């Protein structure tokens, strides 16, 4: 089991892309693996013949566990004994042998949305025993809708069936409506053998959801959270964004308010190093790069891609980077490196009408900023009631590294930057 991300501890075999007896070249995609961050296709860094598959589809194994055996090719399509071949065990990240998991490097991998070239649809229809090429998400959706993947046309690279293909397909006409689990009549007694809650559907979380659950529980259990809330006058930020929009040419990326918040946080993080650090193993870790994670709602999960070196980038570049990586999150093509390395996180629920909330700190960071909606409300200015564009932001802090006064100063600096947004362009 190769290490496909810096935080990966185990992986789940999704689909074998090669069969026993196949000749393997360096760079060939062997197997799709579900990690804690994304579904990846593992590329072989050894050549030879696939002699044996040791880990079956659906099996979860820790890093370093053998998943397959590749032997030296004898040139006729059959496997050699591989006893002295250079192709077997040539690399610690290869699937043949595995050393100490802690010493394994991050393996070369491609994203789920960049699959290997496959035969035309007629040849990969499954009539010859081959597995239909489809992303794991597409397989789950097809199963839920009762669709036969063999009848679908794949629009992904190499003819792979992806989520969009399944969503566009019609469910079989013979499929009746989903059975209702609601009891007839309000307050009706449960049927014999049932419960007051009706029928219970149990779902297994995927690898990403399991990781989120584990890390959020660990964060709340180990990091003493405290919260600071501030109200920010976004009036000038609203005017600045309108001015940027008016001056933009067709095709230009217009920064959002969240992009402005990311930039303001990045500048403040440079000025307050402990906010750009973490408490780990009884020590403070202060990071030299300012990498701001942006929480993105993915399908049944929350994913945090990273805007690297946000303090050194302009608003338009931050906007372009954020849109690009958020699109990858939603279509499933984001890669582990794009989800790693964050030193601080911004979580914005303002677009859902949320005014204020407390976020859970990501492990390995000192704080996270929870941002609410911008509201036009009456405010007192110079003894007069005037309309104002106000936004609430709550900073969740790890009290082991970031104390109340430091957190308050950091948050006040973010407010200052947003209330005088011309400084964001400096």
Secondary structure by P-SEA (a helix, b strand, c coil): ccccccccccccccccccccccccccccccbbbbcccbbbbbbbcccccccccccccccccccccccccccccccccccccccccccccccccccccccccccccccccccccccccccccccccccccccccccaaaaaaaaaacccccccccccccccccaaaaaaccccccccccccccccccccccccccccccbbbbbbbcaaaaaaaaaaaaaaaccbbbbbbbbbbaaaaaaaaaaaaaaccccbbbbcaaaaaaaaaaaaaaacccccccccccbbbbbccbbbbbbbbcccbbbbbbbcccccccaaaaaaaaaaaaaaaaaccccccccccccbbbbbccccccccbbbbbcccccbbbbbbbbbbbbbbcccbbbbbbbbbbbbbbccccccaaaaaaaaaaaaaaaaacccccc
